[in-house]
């Protein structure tokens, strides 16, 4: 007597492919939304950490930048423009509301001497690397006597 599986191998592979596509689509869309909302570049030099964030159309007074426990958080508020135009909208993609990004900085940053500027829709935040954050190699010793 042989037992026939309820689902054939091909059926299981088809279900797996569908699930993989669904998860991939969700992940891709989530990443796309995150990148479109506020893409960030992070660069570290010998003396400073530089963060650049795209915030097109955001005025400096609508930016809130906070730093706590090594985490930099940037909040940008885009105000809705009131259009007096009447008619039927076919596409309306410009964003309004608040968007936020948080990123862990790779080293200790000197918060007191941070500098932020905005030019052509790009926010640039520069953190000098604090004196106490120099890289140090830790020697591993054997626990055997």
Secondary structure, 3 states (H helix, E strand, C coil): CCCCCCCCHHHHHHHHHHHHHHHHHHHHHHHHHHHHHHCEEEEECCCEEEEEEECCCCCHHHEEEEEECCEEEEEEEECCCCCCCCCCCCCCCCCCEEEEEEEECCCCECHHHCEEEEECCEEEEEEEECHHHCCCCCCCCCCCC
